[in-house]
């Protein structure tokens, strides 16, 4: 803490400075004829002869546009409002500046014609903008249905979105967050017919936007621009549907917009496997408590596995299986979202609730084929769970004066669950003759996690243009409790000394409390008009107490006998210092940042109960480079390089046995060293203005100078495995993705094709033998969206993934397979306000063992009939052929496993939908 005190003192001394060479200005925009303010008009400031925007703003309800922190100089002021003629003026700061600007309406007929002939896709600066009117969707469609029609945008089956080959992490509505940071809440609940434009952009981090120094922390973002006539009034829909086999789906979604104010509420439920989980929220908790992974429903795991930067530990085969959710889910979710902008305060807030009840019956068959150990392992059982997630997000951005602001962002989440599993298992030799073990296990776990954190960002611009100070402080508290009843009866038939029948009947209680604070101060000094120096100092401290008590059941049936081997009380604290220095340049076509950091990390842990201590010190030199080259307005090349280091988790260091699975015993390793990796990325984007075509290419490469992997010891006589984490060097993964979108005509039709390739090299140890796993994957994909007139739309999509795996010590395992995914959908609009929908979803696996090459073809159909302006009836059929099955095969490290799970089969659903709209007419 002593290291950052001088910098904090510097901030306190600089805050009272009076304004100098920068000013904040405003002007009012109104209609020249009736003097009415033009809310939503936009203004931008540019240096004459340059295309770069110095500052921009949007008019509020009074027509006021504000420009913050404008350096002295000469500029061009451009004012634009839909339906009016643009105005461009030369201004001087200080000096010539208009108090108000009157706009003249354009000719009505010309305006309508321009709107009809507008291109479906265009570029606005670095933003790709789609004209939503050109991409027709089905009746009562949501935003997700609209996104599926956009060239260059890909929506996965779980709702995750990719744009220009990159994962979309944020969805904004008119520039504001909608129910926090979970994109699917907006895309699956907002009606598509309220959207005027869909904008895709790379949003810089808040610090990067404020300081003007690109830190490479870009977030692929979609901004949904609502129709002008929807910015004042209320709208929404209510639906109720009932189907065969007890299926149901329904809910209400209501929105009220009034200029800068947004108020939205939703309440929905279904038992047709449509999850409302917030993946980003679960990720934060999983990073703190990896044991949560065992209690999450499949849909939540699927969303986590697709998030950028998420690495769920395990082999690639298991990750692939996670990405294809199974089982049955009954979901209920809802919440409230409120946003508003006042003169000196920008407010964002939301509450979200989610409850998932899940069930699954499964049967798994695993074959181990290693040089010194070969056997088969079978298990079958059922799981059920009831998991609840609640979160509150708030953010207040307070502007004290034109140069100083404070953003306070509190966040709270509460998660709880009750999960049960009943399974039987057995292992036998590879020839199927000798039985090694068998048994039955019943578990029942109750868990609860609470997270409370507040991020404070203090931003201050000094008198000299470009000189800034940013102070970030984030305190956090995490608490978890859990109880697990573990009952297991097993038999081991080939142990020395004869057959044994160990019986486990235990109650395990877990409790953890972690307090932490993260502080970061960043100072930016301009060296010239195009060059800046940035210095930063980060300090992180955490203190945690972890208590695990395991008690065996006594003769009276109570859990009163402590098990010292499996119990522990563990204290841990960590300190991290990171000093960073960067040089940033901002030229007309080239933007770059070159820097390096020095990180020191110390972890101390102790157990008075078991008498051991952990004292580990880690150091790392962390260089980084970010460069962005703009050849012209439509072509951009981005280069990133950075080195990263991360310390082992408490669970990985703590030498405590975990017998949650009686055949897979895990234990930590206090001798672990930190992970170190180097990441290199190169991306290219090009957009052709005339044809609306685009192309992207993206290459990623990560090399692990030091990684953490599993070392497994297998008892050949019993089949029991003992697993500890160890360090390895040389793991790597690389990927290359290329795609092109082609516009067909001017009605929104398009064709998108791409291909991606990945290579992964990972090292594990089995019975002290190194096993190198090399995996290649090549996946071409396509998406075709065609409009035949105004009444027929046909879309088709498909991908073909070729996978090959090679193990250095397990040549008997299959190495190649194909996974095909494809689908066709058509929408036909008929007279009498009737629309028909039909589609297929297909999945095929090839190149596997006999009995596991399978094809799943799901046929879906629906008919919708409008009744008046507000009501509609919808009848739909899912999986008409009743072909949905989940028999598939995954490849692990030294084994293959065939899996079968419960699935949602054929059902029919009849729904009624009511749409309500009220948008008062603008007074003339």
Secondary structure, DSSP 8 states (H G I E B T S, - for coil): -HHHHHHHHHHHHHTT----SEEEEEEEEEETTT--B-TT-EEEEE-TT---EEEEEE--TT-EEEEEEEESEEEEEEEE-TTB--EEEEEEESS---SEEEE-B--HHHHHHHHHHS-SEEEETTEEEEEGGGS---TT-BHHHHHTTSTTEEE-TTS-EEETTEE--EEEETTEESSTT-HHHHHTTSBGGGEEEEEEEEE--HHHHHH----S--EEEEEEEE-GGGSEEEEEEEEEEEEGGG-EEEEEEEEEEETTEEEEEEEEEESSS-----HHHHHHHHHH-GGGGGGS-HHHHHHHHTSTT---SS-HHHHHHHTS--SEEEEEEEEEEEEEE-SSEEEEEEEEEEEEEEEEEEEEEEEEE-SS-EEEEEEEEEEEEEEEEEEEEEEEEEEEETTEEEEEEEEEEEEEEEEEEEEEEEEEETTS-SEEEEEEEEEEEEEEEEEEEEEEEEEEE-SSTT-EEEEEEEEEEEEEEEEEEEEEEEEE-S-TTS-B--EEEEEEEEEEEEEEEEEEEEEEEESSSSEEEEEEEEEEEEEEEEEEEEEEE-TTS-EEEE-TTT-EEEEEEEEEEEEEEEEEEE-SSEEEEEEEEEEEEEEEEEETTTTEEEEEEEEEEEEEEEEEEEEETTEEEEEEEEEEEE---HHHH----EEEETTEEEE--TT---EEEEEEEEEEEEEETTTTEEEEEEEEEEEEEEEEEEEEEE-TTT--EEEEEEEES--EEEEEEEEEEEEETTTTEEEEEEEEEEEEEEEEEETTEEEEEEEEEEEEEEEEEEEETTTEEEEEEEEEEEEEEEESS-TTS--EEEEEEEEEEEEEEETTTEEEEEEEEEEEEESS-TT---EEEEEEEEEEEEETTTEEEEEEEESTT-----EEEEE-SSEEEEEEE-----EEEEEEEEEEEE------
